[in-house]
């Protein structure tokens, strides 16, 4: 009996590129996932769903950064279906190069609550640590309580908030800044 996969298969950028069954359709599946999440109101940085070309260009940039050691891409599959993706990129400014920002994390709404977001985030944190990233940052929309709870549970702490900063039409949301210090696992004391 062939039971459906219940635990997501996580792949990094290299594993995905080497997978002849998943690689050819990845960009199209990523576009469908991201566009659907934006249509559903997910806080991914777009007000309108991104175009296929926009997603393809973004993935090209993230994959190039991953090959250069300046980023990481993680994807999650249940069976053949892409159900999540996330990535981090190193900061470009020379004084910030030891650090990186987790820029996007998207999980198919149909699998929320099944650990996909946790698995992707934990893998991205582990990738950052392995790449020598000292501080991994992220920002989230203030109403995204589920994501903020997840990040806190994985060791992220809030270090700032811009009230009513994110504009989606007439609605305004706080922008919440979070970080995890991968040097010690704790935020350094001020002045250290």
C-alpha angles and dihedrals in degrees: 000000000000108000120197116259110259100177115064120244107232120206131181123217094271094048091047092050090052094049108095092190097053107026099071095057098033100101092049092048091047090052092050091049096047095042092049093049092050091049087052091054100259116164100241101133098267126100092192123034112273120248121249089250092051091052092045090052092047091050091048090054094046093048091049090051091049091052089051093049091249097109147008133226123199126185132188126211133187103198105317095333121103105227102168147010138179140168145185130207131198116247111261097217108098093230090054099044094110088064137065140196125228095223107178137014118173128176126184108255090228091068101040111136094028097099098258094123091046092049093048094047093046090049092049091050090050090049090051092050091049090050091055096251108164101196125019114199135186139171128217136186110262094238092055092095095158093056092044090051090050093050092049090050089055094053103269117139128200112248101173148356134207108206117228091352101134113074120202105170106300093340121096128199135184117256107225120202119207134178143180120206106222093186092071105354089246134087110256118245114259112277095022 
